[in-house]
Amino acid sequence: MNHLASAGELVAAKRFGEAEGEILRALSDAPKNVQALNLLALVRYKLGRLEEAHATYREIAGASPQDAHARRNLGLIALKLGHVDEALPELEMAVRLTPGDERAWSYLGYAYAKKGEVVEAAAAFRRAGQDALALELEHAATVRRPPTPLRYSAVPLRDADRSGVTETRSSRTPAIGGRSKTAVGAHALAPPLPPPIEDAARLASIDIPPEVAAEAARAIEATPVPLLAFVLSRLGQAPAPTIPSGALRLAISDEAHVRADGVLAGAGNLAWHPAFRRSQGRHTTERLGSDGARFFRLTGTGDVWIAGTPSRWLPVSLTEDVLYVREDRVLAFEGTLSWETGTVPGADVRMLQFRGRGVVALTLGEAPIAIKVTEDRPTLLAGARLVGWVGRLVPHGAPVTAGDADVAPFQIACQGEGVVLLDTPRG
């Protein structure tokens, strides 16, 4: 505690090199102290060692996945390092965890603009309170031409931590490749990134609470796991994701679909409608979900909280992925995803197909199994255990002879290249 108090005073005096030494001494006694790690990341950022600052925030996010500030700062530093594809999911997670964080929305708008996503950038800037910039981007997207160039040569960074650091960015900075001329204009208008993170002036006097108290005071929210990371973990090629102990909050700005038995609460200006299956882009007259577990379509703006059976559910995030999953294994999904309903040909198994970018909440067995399928090794599956698949797989009812119809252990065959996900028996 004494080392951290001294480090706070040194940070306030802008003696960042000396502050780092005090923080490292504190961490030698308490390596997992989140307050010390946050302060270390800030100091390394101020010293211009962005890669080290990035690694420290990654460590914080790993220890506290629901820490929205760590996610926001990871996104900020990734942007400064030019890693836009890495920044996007971190900033999207930050605004999901703290929808009122205008700075995170501003960073997200900048990231979308760098990618040429003009409409998404305008929406993010509007959430950040930067209406003038959002209007110009929206106008540019409508008329399909670059917005009016900035009329000054450099823009100072907003100095949120009042540390006296000032940076500038030329308005003639070339745009990173986009999809159209509009994307170029969007990048030119994207505001310079403000410095992070914490208010350095407050760090000298902050009364650092025990870590346990800090965690207890923070609302527990489930953090979606990237779909690829989940699949790789089930293949034994990546660490297993943390099974959420809290609830998933979906921030709805347009629509979402939720299963009745997975909903905990809803808030805001939301309308609830019966949800119907969809085929070839059109809704049918058949309700989505089974009796007792019907889906509802939510429209409007607000938040809804989702949770499944403890230790047996997981929210996964898709980033231009394609996921096929059993209908009865889905608890909720965001309206940003494209989706269709269908069945496995020759087998009575209802499936949902998801494409694009968004979150799907899954209900699972105790320890899902993943099996890789290749062209030269078609795979037979027990239909009752199928959860879903990713990749270029073609499933169909397994052929059986008439005499084996009552005793065959497999009901589905898979061909192609991909990974199938299977449930273990439920206790």
Secondary structure, 3 states (H helix, E strand, C coil): CHHHHHHHHHHHCCCHHHHHHHHHHHHHHCCCCHHHHHHHHHHHHHCCCHHHHHHHHHHHHHHCCCCHHHHHHHHHHHHHCCCHHHHHHHHHHHHHHCCCCHHHHHHHHHHHHHHCCHHHHHHHHHHCCCHHHHHHHHHHHHHCCCCCCCCCCEEECCCCCCCCCCCEEECCCCCCCCCCHHHHHHHHHCCCCCCCCCCHHHHCCCCCCCHHHHHHHCCCECCCEEHHHHHHHHCCCCCCCCCCCCEEEEEECCEEEEEHHHEEEEEEEEEEEECEEEECCEEEEEECEECCEEEEEEEEEEEEEECCCCCCEEEEEEEEEEEEEEHHHEEEEECCEEEEEEECCCCCCEEEEEEEEEEEEEECCCCCEEEEEECCECEEECHHHEEEEEEEEEEEECCCCHHHCCCCCCCEEEEEEEEEEECCCCC
